């Protein structure tokens, strides 16, 4: 089984990364760099609900990743990263990451990161956000 699978929803402009099993920081960082070397989408879902990321990523690495994504994310103004987590420890790491990302982002129109407890909730938020824009 692959640790990281990618699905693209062209209609909503979403790249969905599903991460499984024991995922190392280096593997996550490589996936982020590969994503930005490709064609970034408006929305990216990073679904960690089936991974053990919290056991392998430290707070320092979360800070480093936030800095990297903030720097690379300048290519996605108005973009959103949705982080899906299932456990309390993963939620804490994800919130730490979003806090670091918020403090390093100097322009509020740039990439934003959000944490959700379920993929369905992130998809619902995206649909509502897109619905709001299309009704204007």
Secondary structure as UniProt FT lines:
FT   STRAND          4..9
FT   TURN            10..13
FT   STRAND          14..21
FT   HELIX           25..37
FT   STRAND          43..51
FT   HELIX           53..55
FT   HELIX           59..72
FT   HELIX           73..75
FT   TURN            77..78
FT   STRAND          80..84
FT   HELIX           88..104
FT   TURN            108..109
FT   STRAND          112..116
FT   HELIX           119..134
//
